[in-house]
Amino acid sequence: MKIEKGDNRFYIPGKEGTLAHITFRPEDKKTIIAVSTFVAPSMRGQGIAKKLLDRLAEHARENNLKIRPQCSYVVTAFEEHEEYKDVKAG
């Protein structure tokens, strides 16, 4: 499955719409806010949300940005995984 980039989101397209997405918005020039994460029920339990967050973290690293978690998935992932500490906004 391919993760695509749209306006302020990374998503997995499907035949009948978006199957999964992580959305974000700018807070300022150096910080983005992870607003929401969604995975269609038929795709849950496969690590899709983490793959989307990994792609968002990669985007932040490439663009020298920090991520402020707002959605509950990203809040929890940032608490549980050290791999995101370099992109977590203080």
C-alpha positions in Angstrom: 0.0 0.0 0.0 1.2 3.4 -0.9 1.1 6.4 1.4 0.5 9.6 -0.6 0.8 13.2 0.5 -2.0 15.7 0.1 -2.7 19.1 1.6 -1.7 18.9 5.2 -2.1 15.1 5.3 -0.6 11.8 4.4 -3.1 9.2 3.4 -3.8 5.8 1.8 -6.3 6.0 -1.0 -8.8 3.4 -1.8 -11.3 2.7 -4.6 -14.1 4.4 -2.6 -12.2 7.0 -0.8 -9.5 7.4 1.8 -8.7 4.2 3.8 -6.4 5.9 6.3 -5.0 9.3 7.0 -3.0 11.4 9.4 -3.7 15.2 9.2 -1.7 18.1 10.4 -1.7 21.9 10.4 1.0 24.5 10.8 1.3 26.0 14.3 4.1 28.3 13.3 7.1 28.2 10.9 8.9 25.5 12.9 6.0 23.4 14.3 3.1 21.4 12.9 0.2 20.0 14.9 -0.8 16.4 14.4 -4.6 16.9 14.3 -6.1 13.5 13.6 -5.4 9.9 12.7 -8.0 7.6 11.0 -7.8 4.0 9.8 -10.8 2.3 8.3 -12.1 -0.6 10.4 -11.2 -3.2 7.8 -7.5 -2.1 8.0 -7.1 -1.8 11.8 -4.6 -4.0 13.6 -2.0 -3.9 10.8 0.2 -1.0 12.1 -1.2 1.4 9.5 -1.5 4.4 11.9 2.2 3.9 12.9 3.2 3.9 9.3 1.4 7.1 8.7 3.0 8.7 11.8 6.4 7.4 10.7 5.8 9.2 7.3 4.8 12.4 9.2 7.9 12.2 11.3 10.0 11.7 8.2 8.3 14.8 6.7 9.1 16.8 9.9 12.8 15.7 9.8 13.2 16.5 6.1 11.7 20.0 6.7 13.4 20.8 10.1 10.0 20.8 11.8 8.7 19.7 15.2 5.4 18.0 15.8 3.0 18.9 18.6 0.7 15.9 19.2 -3.0 16.8 19.5 -4.8 13.6 18.4 -4.9 10.8 21.0 -3.0 8.3 18.8 0.0 10.6 18.3 0.0 11.6 22.0 0.2 8.0 23.0 2.8 7.1 20.3 5.0 9.9 21.4 4.9 8.7 25.0 5.6 5.1 24.1 8.2 5.3 21.4 11.6 7.0 21.8 12.1 7.1 18.1 9.9 10.3 17.9 11.7 12.3 20.6 13.7 14.3 18.0 10.6 15.6 16.3 8.4 16.1 19.4 7.7 19.8 20.1 8.7 20.8 23.6 
